[in-house]
């Protein structure tokens, strides 16, 4: 399939029918591997607020509330309005939000390069289980390749993930499904033969829009979970997530969602 065909949103599997769905790939959101939102972006934003002379900080609880807004600048603008900053002109509020976002982006790149972000509990066991089961792995992220690929290797192990789709590879960020579709294309599998593991409601919507059955793994739970196969705090616990569990949930989901032949 040509790049032009992919950009147009048409895939070879759009014209194919599958008699039986089999789990051949898992597509992770980067924040399903580690709590990059709270341990990464939130920390960088708090540093950016200080850089701009603002004397407030985002707690984990407050930041999780703001994750309901898909755009980072919207989150900053909402907080500025809540704090009574630049309320005399909404345009000024948006401009300040843009400046804070730019500062945060610079700080975040430095923070990720020097950070020691930890994988979510049980992730490495799940990755090993998937590789042993000959299930391909991909990661999608709205971040930049210069730091995303090294971070994926740090979290999941060198050579474990077949492809990483970053901001440079797509024209539309999540919740648009473009990144997930690109990952599937690079892996050579159709949505019926893959499962997504998202770390947020935004990632869940993107994966579902790409036609993927989706598990949500996030430490504090997430809103908008009605279309998730399951919602878990991590990959460990009393009942660790394994490929066998994914196969079972995947099979049940496609039993009810199998496309009908035209």
Residue pairs with C-beta under 8 A, 6 or more apart in sequence:
1 11
1 12
1 185
5 11
6 181
6 182
6 185
7 171
9 181
11 181
11 184
11 185
11 190
12 190
13 190
13 191
13 192
16 190
17 259
17 261
18 190
18 192
18 193
21 192
21 193
21 250
21 251
21 254
21 258
22 193
23 135
23 193
23 194
23 195
23 243
23 246
23 247
23 250
23 251
24 135
24 136
24 187
24 189
24 193
24 194
25 135
25 136
25 137
25 138
25 184
25 187
25 189
25 193
25 194
25 195
26 130
26 135
26 136
26 137
26 138
26 194
26 195
26 196
26 197
26 246
27 137
27 138
27 139
27 140
27 180
27 183
27 184
27 187
27 194
27 195
27 196
27 197
27 207
27 212
28 137
28 138
28 139
28 140
28 161
28 196
28 197
29 139
29 140
29 141
29 174
29 196
29 197
29 198
29 199
29 200
29 203
29 207
30 36
30 139
30 140
30 141
30 143
30 148
30 151
30 152
30 199
31 37
31 199
31 200
31 203
31 218
32 120
32 197
32 198
32 199
32 203
32 216
32 217
32 218
33 119
33 120
33 123
33 139
33 152
33 155
33 156
33 199
34 40
34 117
34 118
34 119
34 120
34 123
34 151
34 155
35 117
35 120
35 199
35 218
35 219
36 117
36 151
36 199
37 63
37 64
37 67
37 199
37 200
38 60
38 63
38 64
38 219
39 115
39 117
40 108
40 111
40 112
40 115
40 117
41 63
41 72
41 104
41 108
42 58
42 60
42 63
43 111
44 104
44 105
44 107
44 108
44 111
45 58
45 63
45 76
45 100
45 104
46 57
46 58
47 104
47 107
47 111
48 100
48 101
48 103
48 104
48 107
49 55
49 56
49 57
49 58
49 100
51 103
51 107
52 96
52 99
52 100
52 103
54 83
54 85
56 79
56 83
58 66
58 79
60 220
64 220
66 75
66 78
66 79
67 75
67 200
67 201
67 202
67 222
68 201
68 223
69 75
69 78
70 174
70 175
70 202
72 101
72 104
73 94
73 97
73 98
73 101
74 97
76 96
76 97
76 100
76 101
77 93
77 94
77 97
80 86
80 93
80 96
80 97
81 87
81 93
85 93
85 96
86 92
86 93
86 96
87 93
109 144
109 146
109 147
112 147
112 151
113 147
113 150
117 151
117 154
117 155
118 155
119 155
119 156
120 217
120 219
120 234
120 235
121 234
121 235
121 236
121 237
122 234
122 235
122 236
122 237
122 240
122 241
123 155
123 156
123 234
123 235
124 156
124 157
125 235
125 236
125 240
126 235
126 240
126 241
126 242
126 243
127 137
127 156
127 157
127 160
129 242
129 243
130 137
130 243
131 137
131 160
133 243
135 243
136 162
136 187
136 189
137 156
137 160
137 161
137 162
138 161
138 162
138 163
138 164
138 165
138 183
138 184
138 186
138 187
139 148
139 152
139 156
139 161
139 163
139 164
139 165
139 183
140 164
140 165
140 174
140 179
140 180
140 182
140 183
140 203
140 206
141 148
141 164
141 165
141 166
141 167
141 179
142 166
142 167
142 173
142 174
142 179
143 166
143 167
144 166
144 167
144 168
145 164
145 166
145 167
145 168
148 164
148 166
149 164
149 166
152 161
152 164
153 161
162 186
162 187
163 183
163 186
163 187
165 179
165 180
165 182
165 183
165 186
167 173
169 179
169 182
170 176
170 178
170 179
170 182
171 178
172 178
173 179
174 202
174 203
174 205
174 206
175 202
175 203
175 205
175 206
175 209
176 206
176 209
177 206
177 207
177 209
177 210
177 211
179 206
180 196
180 206
180 207
180 209
180 210
180 212
181 210
184 190
184 191
184 194
184 210
187 194
191 210
191 211
191 212
192 211
192 254
192 258
194 212
195 212
195 213
195 214
195 215
195 229
195 246
195 249
195 250
196 203
196 207
196 210
196 212
196 213
196 214
196 215
197 214
197 215
197 216
197 217
198 204
198 206
198 207
198 214
198 215
198 216
198 217
198 228
199 216
199 217
199 218
200 216
200 218
200 222
201 216
201 222
201 223
201 224
201 225
203 214
203 216
204 214
204 216
204 222
204 224
204 225
204 227
204 228
205 224
207 214
208 214
208 227
213 229
213 249
213 250
213 253
213 254
213 257
214 227
214 228
214 229
215 228
215 229
215 230
215 231
215 232
215 241
215 246
215 249
216 222
216 225
216 228
216 230
216 231
216 232
217 231
217 232
217 233
217 234
217 235
217 241
218 231
218 233
219 233
219 234
220 233
221 231
221 233
222 231
225 231
229 249
229 250
229 253
230 249
232 241
235 241
239 245
